[in-house]
Each structure stands twice: as structure tokens, then as C-alpha cells.
Amino acid sequence: MIEKNYQTELRRVFLIENLPEPLTRASSHLQIFDNYIENTRLRLRSIRIPEIKKWSWVLEHRFPADETDLAVWKVAEMFLNEAEYQVFERFEGREIRKNRYFYELDGKLLELDVYIGKLWGLNMAKVAFETIEEMQNFEIPQFVIREVTNSSFFIGENLVGKGFADVQGEFGKPETL
């Protein structure tokens, strides 16, 4: 029954130092505000398109399909209108903010997240795939510093309350992938 309600997301996640050229922080992007509802696998996401000042809201239920493989996730989304979103506003407070840019490379669309606030300095790239084979055969871009797909430290809800110094401390640990 769970398979009917959830999409399977195949992904790889990477740390990047900066946006790859020709992108700059002034390039077109989305502003994303993720609020993780404590002790759940729920995330309330607000998305703003700065150029037109348009908002959208999503309630997501997301979790790894297998706790030992963070490349495969189960995701269900419910799109909310503003009144519905306001019902959930009381859950705000465990928030992470980021600007999302999009970059095409060899036919794949990469989502590039530049974190703001306490996590300023953290930049990640995420790539979604249609098949396991495609995911396994993906060539890591040259601008990537390190793959962090299977590092639970870099999962959104685990970043809540952390600052860039915490990220630097985690980055300095020996790679476990």
C-alpha cells in the first residue's frame, strides 16, 4: 500500500565550494524555507520565486527506503494553499533556508543549494535519477568537493540548529563512503 502513495527518489548529493560558471548568486533561483516538524518525518516547505514574489507551499513526508542507503528515498507531497499552510505555521521554528539554483550538465539537471543563515558557507548539489544504473554510472562533476549521499549529517532535518562550523567539523572527518 505504501508504494501507491509514495514516489521513489533516486539521488546523489555532493558538497560544492561555489556555484559553477556561468551561475552567480544573482542568477535566477528559488528561495526555499524548510521547516522540519520535530519527532516526525514531515517537512513543511515554503518556496518563493523572487522575481515575481510568488509563493507555494508543500507538506512532505519523506524517509529513506533503507536506513543504510541514503540514495533511495520515499516521498509523498501534498500541495497546500495559503490558508492550509497557515494551519501548519505553528510548526515553524526548526527551519533551514537556502537558495536553489539549477544547472544542466550532460543532460542531467542538478539542483544547487546555497544555504543561508547559520549554515552560510554550505553549498550542496543534488542529482535525481530515473534508474539505479543511471545513478551508479553518473560521472561526478569537476566542481564537486566530496560526495555526501550516504552521510546522515547532511540530511535536512539533521542540519537544523547547526552552523557552518559544525559542517566544517564534519567535513574534516575521514570519509566513510
Secondary structure, 3 states (H helix, E strand, C coil): CHHHHCEEEEEEEEEECCCCCCCCCCCCCEEEEEEECCCCCEEEEEEEECCCCEEEEEEEEEEEEECCEEEEEEEEEEEECHHHHHHHHHHCCCEEEEEEEEEEECCEEEEEEEEEHHHCCCEEEEEEECCHHHHHHCCCCCCEEEECCCCHHHCHHHHCCCCHHHHHHHHCCCCCC
